[in-house]
Amino acid sequence: MTASDIALGLRRIRTERGLTMAQTGALLGVHVSTISRIESGERWRGLARDPRKIAALLDVTPGYLLRSCPQCAYTPPAGYQCLRCGTPAETQQATT
């Protein structure tokens, strides 16, 4: 598990739920700039180091937070192309 895994999972869940960074920050009890730094991979301290805590605050399992694309180890929101490798959503559905 890397900072990138947590960053992509947080961004995926935020996007799936239609939340802004500010709304996500409020859920996690951190400032919007912290969410931005976590998602960009700049912050790897405190909350960003604990996927169990992030998952609990977002009411998902750690496995859901860190689940992965069959092509590149990242799963985009349903119906969207993978943000990491560009795999179309249709391909992802067929391979899972």
Backbone as CSV, one residue per row, in Angstrom:
resi,resn,N_x,N_y,N_z,CA_x,CA_y,CA_z,C_x,C_y,C_z
1,MET,0.841,-1.184,0.000,0.000,0.000,0.000,0.881,1.240,0.000
2,THR,0.546,2.158,-0.887,1.304,3.397,-0.994,0.383,4.594,-0.816
3,ALA,0.983,5.755,-0.747,0.200,6.989,-0.672,-0.683,7.114,-1.902
4,SER,-0.187,6.674,-3.037,-0.948,6.733,-4.276,-2.211,5.880,-4.202
5,ASP,-2.118,4.693,-3.596,-3.288,3.820,-3.449,-4.384,4.514,-2.637
6,ILE,-3.992,5.120,-1.530,-4.957,5.818,-0.672,-5.499,7.049,-1.394
7,ALA,-4.627,7.800,-2.059,-5.046,9.001,-2.769,-6.078,8.668,-3.842
8,LEU,-5.820,7.643,-4.633,-6.745,7.271,-5.695,-8.056,6.735,-5.137
9,GLY,-7.986,5.974,-4.058,-9.202,5.466,-3.435,-10.056,6.586,-2.869
10,LEU,-9.427,7.539,-2.213,-10.163,8.679,-1.658,-10.821,9.474,-2.777
11,ARG,-10.078,9.717,-3.846,-10.628,10.472,-4.977,-11.781,9.704,-5.619
12,ARG,-11.634,8.392,-5.765,-12.682,7.573,-6.367,-13.961,7.648,-5.548
13,ILE,-13.850,7.465,-4.242,-15.038,7.496,-3.377,-15.661,8.890,-3.384
14,ARG,-14.830,9.916,-3.324,-15.352,11.288,-3.345,-16.112,11.527,-4.643
15,THR,-15.563,11.078,-5.762,-16.207,11.245,-7.064,-17.490,10.431,-7.160
16,GLU,-17.450,9.190,-6.688,-18.643,8.338,-6.701,-19.803,8.988,-5.950
17,ARG,-19.488,9.631,-4.864,-20.526,10.237,-4.023,-20.873,11.663,-4.435
18,GLY,-20.161,12.197,-5.405,-20.438,13.554,-5.864,-20.069,14.611,-4.840
19,LEU,-19.056,14.326,-4.019,-18.645,15.254,-2.969,-17.541,16.182,-3.449
20,THR,-17.553,17.391,-2.944,-16.440,18.306,-3.178,-15.323,17.954,-2.192
21,MET,-14.165,18.539,-2.423,-13.069,18.333,-1.469,-13.437,18.917,-0.111
22,ALA,-14.151,20.040,-0.110,-14.565,20.662,1.153,-15.518,19.747,1.921
23,GLN,-16.476,19.143,1.217,-17.415,18.224,1.869,-16.688,16.986,2.404
24,THR,-15.743,16.497,1.634,-14.975,15.332,2.071,-14.131,15.691,3.287
25,GLY,-13.539,16.869,3.260,-12.759,17.326,4.407,-13.605,17.409,5.657
26,ALA,-14.847,17.889,5.509,-15.758,17.972,6.656,-16.066,16.575,7.200
27,LEU,-16.275,15.603,6.313,-16.533,14.227,6.754,-15.342,13.637,7.507
28,LEU,-14.148,13.971,7.029,-12.936,13.406,7.621,-12.370,14.255,8.755
29,GLY,-12.929,15.432,8.943,-12.474,16.303,10.024,-11.148,16.986,9.738
30,VAL,-10.905,17.276,8.446,-9.669,17.964,8.062,-10.011,19.105,7.110
31,HIS,-9.065,19.992,6.911,-9.246,21.140,6.028,-9.240,20.678,4.579
32,VAL,-9.915,21.422,3.724,-9.974,21.111,2.290,-8.574,20.991,1.681
33,SER,-7.637,21.802,2.141,-6.274,21.730,1.590,-5.616,20.393,1.916
34,THR,-5.979,19.791,3.049,-5.451,18.477,3.402,-5.961,17.427,2.427
35,ILE,-7.242,17.494,2.066,-7.805,16.565,1.091,-7.086,16.724,-0.236
36,SER,-6.880,17.949,-0.648,-6.181,18.223,-1.900,-4.772,17.625,-1.889
37,ARG,-4.063,17.814,-0.777,-2.693,17.291,-0.684,-2.673,15.770,-0.616
38,ILE,-3.651,15.160,0.048,-3.720,13.701,0.082,-3.974,13.173,-1.325
39,GLU,-4.959,13.738,-2.012,-5.305,13.261,-3.352,-4.193,13.479,-4.362
40,SER,-3.392,14.506,-4.178,-2.288,14.756,-5.114,-1.028,13.992,-4.728
41,GLY,-1.076,13.304,-3.595,0.078,12.523,-3.156,1.122,13.324,-2.406
42,GLU,0.847,14.573,-2.124,1.805,15.432,-1.420,1.839,15.173,0.079
43,ARG,0.742,14.672,0.624,0.664,14.485,2.077,0.620,13.006,2.396
44,TRP,1.554,12.559,3.195,1.638,11.150,3.586,1.948,11.070,5.072
45,ARG,1.192,11.855,5.849,1.330,11.845,7.305,-0.055,11.786,7.910
46,GLY,-0.111,11.492,9.182,-1.374,11.528,9.911,-2.453,10.682,9.278
47,LEU,-3.580,11.303,8.999,-4.745,10.622,8.446,-4.413,9.887,7.149
48,ALA,-3.587,10.468,6.312,-3.261,9.869,5.012,-2.517,8.548,5.139
49,ARG,-1.986,8.233,6.302,-1.256,6.983,6.494,-2.136,5.859,7.008
50,ASP,-3.383,6.148,7.299,-4.240,5.139,7.915,-5.504,4.885,7.098
51,PRO,-5.436,3.950,6.142,-6.623,3.694,5.315,-7.809,3.186,6.124
52,ARG,-7.557,2.512,7.245,-8.674,2.030,8.076,-9.464,3.201,8.647
53,LYS,-8.768,4.230,9.073,-9.444,5.402,9.647,-10.219,6.152,8.562
54,ILE,-9.596,6.357,7.399,-10.282,7.030,6.295,-11.518,6.233,5.902
55,ALA,-11.370,4.909,5.758,-12.500,4.055,5.374,-13.626,4.147,6.400
56,ALA,-13.285,4.107,7.674,-14.309,4.179,8.726,-15.049,5.516,8.683
57,LEU,-14.325,6.601,8.491,-14.957,7.921,8.444,-15.838,8.091,7.208
58,LEU,-15.507,7.371,6.127,-16.316,7.430,4.904,-17.373,6.334,4.868
59,ASP,-17.411,5.518,5.903,-18.370,4.426,6.022,-18.242,3.404,4.885
60,VAL,-16.980,3.033,4.591,-16.683,1.966,3.638,-15.648,1.048,4.281
61,THR,-15.431,-0.099,3.690,-14.392,-0.996,4.202,-13.033,-0.560,3.665
62,PRO,-11.948,-0.901,4.356,-10.625,-0.604,3.800,-10.424,-1.259,2.430
63,GLY,-10.988,-2.447,2.246,-10.881,-3.116,0.957,-11.542,-2.326,-0.162
64,TYR,-12.684,-1.697,0.140,-13.363,-0.879,-0.861,-12.541,0.370,-1.172
65,LEU,-11.965,0.956,-0.148,-11.117,2.134,-0.352,-9.941,1.801,-1.255
66,LEU,-9.369,0.628,-1.078,-8.151,0.261,-1.800,-8.382,-0.698,-2.962
67,ARG,-9.652,-0.937,-3.367,-9.910,-1.902,-4.451,-9.246,-1.451,-5.732
68,SER,-9.101,-2.392,-6.676,-8.263,-2.060,-7.818,-8.835,-2.451,-9.180
69,CYS,-8.344,-1.764,-10.206,-8.668,-1.990,-11.613,-7.947,-3.259,-12.083
70,PRO,-8.614,-4.100,-12.876,-7.947,-5.305,-13.358,-6.769,-5.006,-14.283
71,GLN,-6.714,-3.795,-14.823,-5.634,-3.415,-15.729,-4.445,-2.780,-15.016
72,CYS,-4.739,-1.925,-14.027,-3.638,-1.145,-13.450,-3.681,-1.027,-11.929
73,ALA,-4.589,-1.718,-11.284,-4.711,-1.682,-9.821,-5.432,-0.436,-9.312
74,TYR,-6.342,0.111,-10.112,-7.173,1.231,-9.676,-8.568,1.033,-10.251
75,THR,-9.613,1.292,-9.488,-10.974,1.170,-9.973,-11.631,2.542,-10.009
76,PRO,-12.087,2.957,-11.190,-12.757,4.251,-11.288,-14.186,4.165,-10.794
77,PRO,-14.827,5.314,-10.632,-16.247,5.297,-10.297,-17.014,4.564,-11.396
78,ALA,-18.120,3.963,-11.042,-18.935,3.226,-12.010,-19.272,4.113,-13.204
79,GLY,-19.051,3.573,-14.385,-19.375,4.302,-15.604,-18.308,5.273,-16.074
80,TYR,-17.194,5.374,-15.383,-16.130,6.294,-15.763,-14.880,5.546,-16.183
81,GLN,-14.104,6.170,-17.000,-12.830,5.617,-17.425,-11.835,5.679,-16.262
82,CYS,-10.919,4.723,-16.185,-9.913,4.692,-15.122,-9.065,5.961,-15.179
83,LEU,-8.886,6.610,-14.048,-8.106,7.843,-13.982,-6.612,7.586,-14.132
84,ARG,-6.191,6.367,-13.883,-4.772,6.054,-13.934,-4.342,5.543,-15.301
85,CYS,-5.037,4.521,-15.850,-4.577,3.894,-17.094,-5.454,4.183,-18.295
86,GLY,-6.645,4.756,-18.082,-7.520,5.086,-19.188,-8.411,3.952,-19.661
87,THR,-8.417,2.818,-18.941,-9.259,1.700,-19.327,-10.721,2.140,-19.302
88,PRO,-11.447,1.939,-20.418,-12.860,2.341,-20.440,-13.684,1.560,-19.428
89,ALA,-14.742,2.159,-18.938,-15.603,1.528,-17.938,-16.177,0.217,-18.452
90,GLU,-16.520,0.145,-19.746,-17.094,-1.076,-20.300,-16.118,-2.250,-20.170
91,THR,-14.845,-2.014,-20.417,-13.816,-3.041,-20.315,-13.675,-3.499,-18.873
92,GLN,-13.757,-2.566,-17.945,-13.621,-2.904,-16.546,-14.766,-3.773,-16.101
93,GLN,-15.969,-3.484,-16.543,-17.119,-4.292,-16.173,-16.960,-5.719,-16.703
94,ALA,-16.434,-5.856,-17.911,-16.297,-7.166,-18.534,-15.229,-8.016,-17.878
95,THR,-14.227,-7.379,-17.262,-13.124,-8.146,-16.685,-13.284,-8.421,-15.207
96,THR,-14.305,-7.868,-14.577,-14.480,-8.111,-13.141,-15.492,-9.182,-12.886
